[in-house]
Amino acid sequence: MVPFALAGMVAWAIAGLVLLLFRDRLVASGHENWLWICLAGFLWGFPGLAVMMRHDANRRRRRSAAG
């Protein structure tokens, strides 16, 4: 599950960097909040990553106890 969380964080970061290149256009069209949305998506990835790491650790623990 951790790779999915990391991929999501990378996707938000790349989207934010791409949109940063078009910041002037975004401001002119009233869509400057898109940059904040990308930042929020990236930052929300950290709690998601923590949850996925805990999930994977619990799954490994269950598998080792069962086998």
N, C-alpha and C positions, 0 to 999 in steps of 0.2 A: 503494500500500500504506500510505502514511503516514496517510491518513484512517481506515483501519481500526484502526490502532494508537491513534490519538487517540480514536476513538469508544469503543474498549474501555476506555481510561483514564477517559474521561468517565462511562461506564456504571458502572465500579467506584466512582468518586467520588460519583456521585449515589446509588448503592445504600448506600454508607457513610453519607452525610448523612441519608438517610431512616431508616436503622437507628439512627443516633445519636438521632433523635427518640424512638425506642422503647427506649432503652437500659435503663431500669428494668425493662421487661417482659422484655427479653432476659436480663438478669441473673437475674431471678426464675425464668425457665424454664431456666436453665443454658445459654443460647445466646450468651453474651457474646463467644465466640470469633468470631462472625460479623463483628463489627466489625474484628477483626484480619485476617480473611480478605479483607475489602474493602480494607483498607489494603495488604495484601500484593499483591492483584490490581492495585491502582493503582501501587504501586512497581515491580512487575515489568513494568509497561507502559513504563517508561523504557528498559530494555535492548531491549525489543521495538521501541520507536520508533526506537532507534539502528539496529537491524538493518534495519528497513523503509526508513529513510532511505538506508542504504548500498545496499540492494537497488535502490531507485529510481534512485540515482545511477549504479550500474553499468548498469542497463537503459538509461538515457539515453545513457551513454557508448557502449554497444554499438550503439544505434540510429544515433547520429551517425557512428560509424565505418563502419557498413554502408551508409549512404546518402549 
